[in-house]
Amino acid sequence: YSGGLPFAITGAIVSSADITPTSDGNAWEIYMDQVEIKGSNIPLLRNILDGENVSLQSRKLAAVLEDNVSGYSTPKPIFDTTYLDELIRISRDQDGKVFVYGKTSDST
């Protein structure tokens, strides 16, 4: 993604969330916890973002917004898994957007 810059910024978005099956058992409700950006191709940016305590604490931010912004409720998107094997999961959200997840570790 270049965002209009004369070069592309690359890296990985690493997120953690709680997932809960929907009442019909055919999909998952996602409740984000934190998001990190790792492995940027920009050296100084990579050094900062790859730090141990650098992440967006989405759940904490959502709690502040819910407490202070009238009518705000934390989004909890519904994901329907359309393909799953030992290494990859392909899901669609309620808007039909496709998300591809790859397993990078046996410990999680």
ABEGO torsion letter per residue (X at the ends): XAGGBABBBBEBBBBBBBBBBBAAGABBBBBBABBBBBGBABAAAAAAAABAABBBBAAAAAAAAAAABBGBBBBBBBBBBABBBAABBBBBBAAGBBBBBBBABAAX
